[in-house]
Amino acid sequence: MFDQFRPEPAVDRPELLAPATLDAVRTYLPTAQVIEIDPRLSDTEALCEAFELPLDIMGNAVLVAGKREGVVHQACCMVLGSHRVDVNGVVRKRLDVHKASFLPMDDAVASSGMEYGGITPVGLGPAWPIWLDDSIASLPEIMIGSGVRRSKLILTGADLLSLPTAELVDDLTRPVG
């Protein structure tokens, strides 16, 4: 599906991964592949348009948070480019907060240690629950961020579910339109 990019083993291209992503790939996902891209195409829609890719094979890491009694609760929700996260329903309830929202760009970059447009669950620390639903977990191949804007990882939904803090969450996302 992604052969037009000439994927390579991610462990062989450490310069294309954020340091924490590289550590997680070496530890948990040694079969992950990586492709180099123009950083201007790191946005899912731009990449899909440039290479005529469908949105339903592209994954986005959406960082969400909410406060309860002064304590911040956060999670990384994996969502297909063709879906949206149910922030005000499922996410809010699972975080057990009155109001959940997307992290602002500066906060997302600071708390993840990754570049905006490249944020990935691969390499987020143990404080980050990783939530995905079956729309992602069942994919035989998906392209996601690598921690930096100049590359993308290719792996399976099962690979994502194998990450230490990952869990399957019913109805986490909804198809757009």
Disulfide bonds with the S-S distance in Angstrom:
none
